[in-house]
Amino acid sequence: MDPPVQLELKPPIPPMEALLVPEIPEGPGWQYEPKWDGFRCLAFRDQDKIYLQSKAEKPLARYFPEIVSAVAALEARRFVLDGEIVVPVAGRLAFDELLQRIHPAESRIRKLAAERPALLIVFDLLANAQGKNLIQAPLRERRQRLEVFAGRFFSRNGPVRLSPATQRLSQARKWFRTVGGNLDGIIAKRLDSHYRPGERDAVVKIKRVRSVDCVVGGFRYASHGRLVGSLLLGLYDEEGLLHHVGYTSNIKEQDRKGWTRKLEKLVKPPGFTGRAPGGPSRWSTKRSTEWQPLAPKLVVEVAYDHFTAGRFRHGATFLRWRPDKSPRQCTLDQVERQGSAELRLLDKNA
């Protein structure tokens, strides 16, 4: 019998994150990858022990039993993989299918897993087949090791797949032209960087639609009736204060009753611990200045055009709920450090 093995890396580990930028970075030293539209997943295996960790550092195995089985079926007995769980439906990736998996009933989860099984798309190797910690190795070396690992242990068209990567800018641009189908954007990583848990300074993401994850810090009722009219959005600063940064009001009529019940269960002051929604203005009514504070439990992804002076310039557009994200991961540095390409137009006339 083999002696018990302890991985050097133990969950939870904050996954390495990406900073949103407006353009694909150019020059040597970059590796480009597709950005898959799924749930981030770190897969730990230590002999017969398997643990799937979400981006919010929570266990995922309960919701994706088929991924547990797929990881268990690999011949390697100890390793740590970083990747994305996706659900393909008719050749496209269906994010809504992922959301349906976050369900309290195990029977429901098993049914969904059988009907529409998920895939694990792997893009990094954090511990090799001997369980050795690789996070201090540069990405250039980790990628080479991952390709060898995938060649040995991943089956063709199996449930665990290797995500493509390239150092050719032309290929990255080709991928970016396909965004909106299976891809959520492009990721660019510095080849000389080691794996930096929880940090954004060595990885950037480029998306056709600018989006950001926000905490729902409160809501307002619609002008008529007691149904939700808009969600009040918040982001955390470095000191842990939740600042109001804007709102989204594109709520479908058929969703208002259900959303209202969901939100009213979480009403709890203060809502925002930093900047709070503003007071009356010449355009506001008594109803529009009233808002309900919420416990910081819910995360939404919203699309926006400009972020200036600490808030969205216009109303943001609701894209989807993100139950896989931790509210504390919704920070101002997602938007405040973004570059801007508009000013470059002035240089052409210099």
C-alpha positions as CSV (number, residue, x, y, z in Angstrom):
1,M,0.0,0.0,0.0
2,D,1.3,3.5,-0.9
3,P,2.0,5.7,2.1
4,P,-0.4,8.6,2.6
5,V,0.4,11.6,0.4
6,Q,-0.1,15.2,1.4
7,L,-0.2,17.8,-1.4
8,E,2.0,20.8,-0.8
9,L,-0.8,23.0,-2.0
10,K,-4.0,22.7,0.0
11,P,-7.4,24.4,-0.6
12,P,-8.5,27.0,-0.5
13,I,-6.2,29.0,-2.7
14,P,-7.3,32.4,-4.1
15,P,-7.1,31.9,-7.9
16,M,-5.0,34.3,-9.9
17,E,-7.2,37.0,-11.4
18,A,-7.2,39.3,-14.4
19,L,-7.3,43.1,-14.8
20,L,-9.8,44.3,-17.5
21,V,-8.0,46.4,-20.2
22,P,-9.4,47.9,-23.4
23,E,-6.9,46.3,-25.9
24,I,-4.9,43.1,-26.4
25,P,-1.4,43.8,-25.2
26,E,1.4,43.5,-27.8
27,G,5.0,42.6,-27.8
28,P,7.2,39.7,-26.6
29,G,6.6,38.0,-23.3
30,W,2.8,37.4,-23.6
31,Q,0.8,34.2,-23.8
32,Y,-2.8,34.5,-25.2
33,E,-5.7,32.3,-24.3
34,P,-9.4,32.2,-24.9
35,K,-11.5,33.4,-22.0
36,W,-14.2,30.8,-21.5
37,D,-17.7,31.7,-20.2
38,G,-18.0,29.4,-17.2
39,F,-17.2,28.9,-13.5
40,R,-13.6,29.1,-12.4
41,C,-12.5,25.9,-10.8
42,L,-9.3,24.7,-9.0
43,A,-9.2,20.9,-9.0
44,F,-7.2,19.2,-6.2
45,R,-6.4,15.5,-6.2
46,D,-4.5,13.7,-3.5
47,Q,-4.9,9.9,-4.3
48,D,-8.6,9.2,-3.7
49,K,-9.4,12.6,-2.3
50,I,-10.8,15.2,-4.8
51,Y,-11.7,18.8,-4.0
52,L,-13.2,21.3,-6.5
53,Q,-12.8,24.9,-5.4
54,S,-14.7,27.9,-6.8
55,K,-13.3,31.4,-7.5
56,A,-15.0,32.4,-4.2
57,E,-12.9,29.7,-2.4
58,K,-16.1,27.5,-1.9
59,P,-16.5,23.8,-2.6
60,L,-18.0,23.0,-6.0
61,A,-18.0,19.2,-6.1
62,R,-21.6,18.9,-4.9
63,Y,-22.8,20.8,-8.0
64,F,-20.7,19.0,-10.6
65,P,-20.5,15.3,-9.7
66,E,-19.5,14.5,-13.3
67,I,-16.4,16.6,-13.0
68,V,-15.5,14.8,-9.8
69,S,-15.8,11.5,-11.7
70,A,-13.8,12.9,-14.6
71,V,-10.9,14.0,-12.3
72,A,-11.0,10.7,-10.5
73,A,-10.7,8.8,-13.8
74,L,-7.4,10.5,-14.7
75,E,-4.5,8.1,-14.2
76,A,-2.4,10.8,-12.4
77,R,-3.0,10.3,-8.7
78,R,-2.1,13.7,-7.3
79,F,-2.1,17.2,-8.9
80,V,-3.7,20.6,-8.8
81,L,-5.3,22.0,-12.0
82,D,-6.7,25.5,-12.7
83,G,-9.4,25.8,-15.2
84,E,-13.0,26.6,-16.1
85,I,-16.2,24.5,-15.8
86,V,-18.5,25.0,-18.8
87,V,-21.6,23.3,-20.0
88,P,-21.9,22.9,-23.8
89,V,-25.4,22.8,-25.3
90,A,-25.7,22.3,-29.1
91,G,-22.2,23.4,-29.7
92,R,-22.4,26.5,-27.6
93,L,-21.6,27.2,-24.0
94,A,-24.7,27.8,-21.8
95,F,-24.0,29.9,-18.7
96,D,-27.6,29.5,-17.6
97,E,-27.0,25.8,-17.3
98,L,-24.3,26.5,-14.8
99,L,-26.6,28.6,-12.7
100,Q,-29.2,25.9,-12.6
101,R,-26.6,23.6,-11.0
102,I,-26.5,25.8,-7.8
103,H,-29.6,24.0,-6.4
104,P,-30.3,22.6,-3.0
105,A,-31.7,19.2,-4.3
106,E,-29.1,16.6,-5.0
107,S,-31.6,14.7,-7.2
108,R,-32.0,17.8,-9.4
109,I,-28.2,18.2,-9.7
110,R,-27.8,14.6,-10.7
111,K,-30.5,14.9,-13.3
112,L,-28.9,18.0,-14.9
113,A,-25.5,16.4,-14.8
114,A,-26.7,13.4,-16.7
115,E,-28.7,15.4,-19.2
116,R,-26.1,18.1,-19.9
117,P,-22.7,17.1,-18.5
118,A,-20.1,19.8,-17.9
119,L,-16.5,20.0,-19.1
120,L,-13.4,21.1,-17.2
121,I,-11.2,23.2,-19.5
122,V,-7.7,23.4,-18.0
123,F,-5.3,26.3,-18.5
124,D,-2.8,26.0,-15.7
125,L,-0.9,23.3,-13.7
126,L,-0.3,24.3,-10.1
127,A,1.0,20.9,-8.9
128,N,2.3,18.1,-11.1
129,A,1.6,14.4,-11.1
130,Q,3.9,13.9,-8.1
131,G,2.1,16.6,-6.2
132,K,5.0,19.1,-6.4
133,N,4.1,22.7,-6.0
134,L,4.7,24.7,-9.2
135,I,3.3,28.1,-8.4
136,Q,6.8,29.6,-8.1
137,A,7.6,28.4,-11.6
138,P,7.2,30.9,-14.5
139,L,4.1,30.5,-16.7
140,R,6.4,29.5,-19.6
141,E,7.5,26.4,-17.6
142,R,4.0,25.7,-16.2
143,R,2.5,25.7,-19.7
144,Q,5.1,23.3,-21.0
145,R,4.5,21.0,-18.1
146,L,0.7,21.3,-18.5
147,E,0.9,20.2,-22.2
148,V,3.0,17.2,-21.2
149,F,0.5,16.4,-18.4
150,A,-2.5,16.7,-20.8
151,G,-0.8,14.6,-23.4
152,R,-0.3,11.8,-20.9
153,F,-3.6,12.0,-18.9
154,F,-6.3,13.8,-20.9
155,S,-8.3,11.7,-23.4
156,R,-9.3,13.0,-26.8
157,N,-12.8,14.6,-26.6
158,G,-13.0,13.7,-22.9
159,P,-14.6,15.7,-20.1
160,V,-11.2,17.3,-19.1
161,R,-9.7,19.3,-21.9
162,L,-6.6,21.4,-22.5
163,S,-7.3,25.1,-23.3
164,P,-5.4,26.4,-26.3
165,A,-2.7,29.0,-25.9
166,T,-0.5,30.9,-28.3
167,Q,2.2,33.6,-28.3
168,R,1.0,34.8,-31.8
169,L,-0.9,38.1,-31.7
170,S,-2.6,37.2,-35.0
171,Q,-4.1,34.1,-33.4
172,A,-5.3,36.1,-30.4
173,R,-7.0,38.6,-32.6
174,K,-8.6,35.8,-34.5
175,W,-10.0,34.4,-31.3
176,F,-11.2,37.8,-30.3
177,R,-13.2,38.1,-33.5
178,T,-15.2,35.1,-32.4
179,V,-16.1,36.6,-29.0
180,G,-19.9,36.3,-28.3
181,G,-20.1,32.7,-29.3
182,N,-18.3,30.3,-27.1
183,L,-15.8,32.9,-25.9
184,D,-16.2,35.6,-23.3
185,G,-13.0,37.4,-24.4
186,I,-9.2,37.0,-24.5
187,I,-6.8,36.5,-21.7
188,A,-3.2,37.6,-21.9
189,K,-0.6,36.3,-19.4
190,R,3.0,37.3,-18.8
191,L,5.2,34.3,-19.6
192,D,7.8,35.2,-17.0
193,S,5.4,35.5,-14.1
194,H,4.9,32.9,-11.4
195,Y,1.3,32.1,-10.2
196,R,0.2,34.9,-7.9
197,P,-2.9,33.8,-5.9
198,G,-5.6,36.5,-5.7
199,E,-3.5,39.1,-7.7
200,R,-4.3,40.8,-11.0
201,D,-0.9,42.3,-12.0
202,A,0.4,39.5,-14.4
203,V,-2.9,38.7,-16.2
204,V,-5.2,40.9,-18.2
205,K,-8.5,40.2,-19.9
206,I,-10.0,41.9,-23.0
207,K,-13.8,41.8,-23.5
208,R,-16.0,43.2,-26.3
209,V,-18.5,44.3,-23.7
210,R,-17.0,45.9,-20.6
211,S,-18.5,44.2,-17.6
212,V,-17.8,44.1,-13.9
213,D,-19.0,42.1,-10.9
214,C,-20.8,44.2,-8.3
215,V,-22.4,43.7,-4.9
216,V,-26.1,44.5,-4.7
217,G,-26.0,46.9,-1.7
218,G,-29.6,48.0,-1.9
219,F,-32.6,48.5,-4.2
220,R,-35.4,50.9,-5.0
221,Y,-39.0,50.1,-5.5
222,A,-40.5,51.1,-8.8
223,S,-42.5,54.3,-8.9
224,H,-45.8,52.4,-8.9
225,G,-46.4,49.4,-6.6
226,R,-44.1,47.5,-4.3
227,L,-42.0,45.7,-6.9
228,V,-38.3,46.3,-7.4
229,G,-37.4,49.0,-9.9
230,S,-33.6,49.1,-9.7
231,L,-30.6,47.5,-8.1
232,L,-28.1,49.7,-6.3
233,L,-24.5,48.5,-7.1
234,G,-21.5,48.6,-4.9
235,L,-17.7,47.9,-5.0
236,Y,-15.3,47.5,-2.2
237,D,-12.2,49.7,-1.7
238,E,-8.8,48.7,-0.3
239,E,-10.1,49.4,3.3
240,G,-13.1,47.1,2.9
241,L,-15.7,49.8,2.6
242,L,-18.6,49.2,0.2
243,H,-19.1,52.2,-2.1
244,H,-22.3,52.9,-4.1
245,V,-21.1,53.1,-7.8
246,G,-24.4,53.2,-9.7
247,Y,-27.5,51.3,-10.5
248,T,-29.1,48.9,-13.0
249,S,-32.8,49.1,-13.9
250,N,-33.2,46.8,-16.9
251,I,-35.3,44.3,-15.0
252,K,-37.7,42.2,-17.0
253,E,-41.3,42.6,-16.0
254,Q,-41.7,38.8,-15.5
255,D,-38.8,38.8,-13.0
256,R,-39.9,41.7,-10.8
257,K,-42.0,39.6,-8.3
258,G,-39.4,36.9,-7.8
259,W,-36.6,39.4,-7.5
260,T,-38.6,41.5,-5.0
261,R,-39.1,38.4,-2.7
262,K,-35.5,37.6,-3.0
263,L,-34.3,41.1,-2.1
264,E,-36.8,41.8,0.7
265,K,-35.4,38.7,2.6
266,L,-32.0,40.4,2.7
267,V,-33.0,43.9,3.8
268,K,-30.5,44.9,6.5
269,P,-28.8,48.3,7.2
270,P,-26.5,49.9,6.4
271,G,-26.2,48.5,2.9
272,F,-23.3,50.7,1.9
273,T,-20.5,51.3,4.4
274,G,-18.7,53.9,2.2
275,R,-20.4,56.3,-0.3
276,A,-24.1,55.8,-0.1
277,P,-26.8,56.6,-2.7
278,G,-27.2,60.4,-3.0
279,G,-29.9,62.6,-1.7
280,P,-32.5,64.6,-3.6
281,S,-31.8,66.6,-6.7
282,R,-34.0,68.8,-8.9
283,W,-35.0,65.8,-11.0
284,S,-35.7,63.4,-8.1
285,T,-39.0,62.5,-6.4
286,K,-39.6,61.5,-2.8
287,R,-39.9,57.8,-4.0
288,S,-36.7,57.9,-6.0
289,T,-34.6,59.0,-3.1
290,E,-35.8,56.2,-0.9
291,W,-33.9,52.9,-1.0
292,Q,-33.7,49.7,0.9
293,P,-30.3,48.6,2.3
294,L,-29.3,45.0,1.8
295,A,-26.9,42.6,3.5
296,P,-23.9,42.2,1.1
297,K,-24.8,38.7,-0.1
298,L,-25.7,39.0,-3.8
299,V,-23.3,39.5,-6.8
300,V,-24.4,40.6,-10.3
301,E,-22.4,41.1,-13.5
302,V,-23.3,44.3,-15.3
303,A,-22.2,45.9,-18.5
304,Y,-21.3,49.6,-18.7
305,D,-19.8,52.2,-21.0
306,H,-17.8,54.6,-18.8
307,F,-16.6,54.6,-15.2
308,T,-15.5,58.0,-13.9
309,A,-15.4,59.8,-10.6
310,G,-16.0,56.6,-8.7
311,R,-19.3,55.6,-10.4
312,F,-20.8,54.5,-13.7
313,R,-21.5,57.4,-15.9
314,H,-24.8,56.0,-17.1
315,G,-27.1,53.2,-15.8
316,A,-25.4,49.8,-16.0
317,T,-27.0,46.9,-17.8
318,F,-27.8,43.8,-15.8
319,L,-26.3,40.7,-17.4
320,R,-26.6,37.9,-14.9
321,W,-26.5,36.9,-11.3
322,R,-23.1,35.5,-10.2
323,P,-23.7,33.0,-7.3
324,D,-20.2,31.6,-7.9
325,K,-18.5,34.9,-6.9
326,S,-17.8,36.2,-3.4
327,P,-19.0,39.7,-2.7
328,R,-15.5,40.5,-1.3
329,Q,-14.1,39.9,-4.7
330,C,-16.1,42.8,-6.1
331,T,-13.4,45.5,-5.8
332,L,-12.9,49.0,-7.3
333,D,-9.6,47.9,-8.9
334,Q,-11.7,46.0,-11.5
335,V,-12.5,49.4,-13.1
336,E,-10.4,52.2,-11.6
337,R,-7.1,50.9,-13.1
338,Q,-8.4,50.4,-16.7
339,G,-6.6,52.2,-19.4
340,S,-8.3,54.3,-22.0
341,A,-7.7,54.2,-25.8
342,E,-9.8,57.3,-26.6
343,L,-7.0,59.9,-25.8
344,R,-4.7,58.2,-28.4
345,L,-6.9,59.7,-31.1
346,L,-5.4,63.1,-30.2
347,D,-1.9,61.9,-30.9
348,K,-2.7,61.4,-34.6
349,N,-3.0,65.1,-35.1
350,A,0.1,66.0,-33.2
